[in-house]
Amino acid sequence: MTKLFPDNSEIAIELLNNSPDAMMALSSSGEVVYWNKGAEHTFGYSRDEALGRQLSELIIPADRLEEEEKFFNEVIHSGYSSFESQRRKKDGSVIDVEISTKVIRNDQGLVKYVLSSKRDSTERKLAREALRSSEVRYRRLFESARDGILILNGSSGEIVDVNPYLIEMLCYSREELLGKELWEIGTFRDIAASKAAFMELQARDYVRYDDLPLQSSKGKISHVEVVANGYVEDQHRVVQCNIRDITPRQLAEENLLQTNQRLEKAVADLHAKTSELATMTQQLWQASKLATMGELAASVAHELNNPLATISLHTELLANSFAADDPGRKPLLVIEQEVARMASLVSNLLVFSRRSHQQLSTLNICDELTSTLDFIQYHLRGYNIDIVKDYACGLPTVQGDREQLRQVFVNLITNASDAMPRGGTLTVRGRIGAMPAGGQALVIEFSDTGTGVQTGDLPKLWEPFFTTKPEGKGTGLGLAICRRTVEEHRGTIEIETRPGKGTTVRITLPATAVEREAVA
């Protein structure tokens, strides 16, 4: 990576590296020379994928290339720019971003690099649009609310003004209402109660009735909520009565309840996302650990294998120098076995840590399974294990690496035989299925009648170095290698097991594209 800052700017480098915004630096020709973690998170490209490439190759949508070239040229001359635009993520999705760009020049005034900050503003824009839509909805609700407004003389209680909706509700004309006292209309004909309520309003300046029956001139009764406030206007005391049908409020309460339910669902979704993020973090940590392990294994493998080979050779020579029944021969055989186990562990570590280049070809899985079973039949016969082949007709082919998939099958068949130390039946099935995201798939199952696995151990089976086998029997890397290989083939692998009831390992691989199109 090009060195962006002097040696005494470690704090600035740390701030850039850990900024949640996408921070990147470009050369004067537009090549990426710096790409922080925020850029990796925002756009999906790793640092190694981004460095040395043109920004237009990575995140500029086709319809924004001309705009990007224009702003890039402008910022080279002006030294700074800030604008909003859209950029493309690695998965092809387009997001809204706020872009701030600054040119850094050297002592001679030449462009050293162009530092650009890009902040994902998609959620903020969505939130702003949602807020605007919400305001429009609530404004319309307010404007269409069926409220009656009644203005009274604060001293006498006479009606000074009335709005059209209340006129419609009471079925009186405006002239019939103006100048009348409050207790002369509708339900307020109870003069004593109405006068008492009016006197209370004069004393308190605020009265609220949550549910009152209001009778129109035609005898129709509506249940309303009344809120009355007294205030002074132009040196005269007036009382404003807001009369609202309780039905809209009930509807609003129902809407509020639904909103609360949506919020509760959103909170639940947020908790689920948090859990998903924690899982992804764990996976990233695991990937980092495996990468470190791979580097370590690769660096020491040569140094470790050479002495192991020497020890094995000399141990074999020493063992052969003893008679078969000589007591001194047994310790040497133990040493020879342990050296072989160590060599196997180193080999498995290298297989698990390195990602070899796949040699893809179109495979008939039935043929591959049969070849694998033929290869390991002597081992299975020694365990007294019967093989049942259950292949459906017309199975699709898959694109895969023959050797890698055969290694997966060998590992799973070996595990099944280890689970049936007293013999049993291993059923190998092949059938047509579907991928979780859609599309035709080939499903392969290995079902044994062995001891099964404790359900508490099931999540741990995929962890490197975890094994349910006796000490010295296995390295705990077989299933981890199988899982990685299947996932590299864009497939899935899962285990169903019950203690004492056997185990089924199910592999789902996508069918070849040609056959998927033929089926469609």
Beta strands, then each sheet from edge to edge (+ up, - down):
strand 1: 22-26
strand 2: 32-35
strand 3: 80-88
strand 4: 94-105
strand 5: 111-120
strand 6: 147-153
strand 7: 159-162
strand 8: 206-215
strand 9: 221-233
strand 10: 236-245
strand 11: 360-363
strand 12: 385-391
strand 13: 398-401
strand 14: 424-434
strand 15: 440-448
strand 16: 492-498
strand 17: 502-510
sheet 1: 2+ 1- 5+ 4- 3+
sheet 2: 7+ 6- 10+ 9- 8+
sheet 3: 11+ 13-
sheet 4: 12+ 14+ 15- 17+ 16-
end
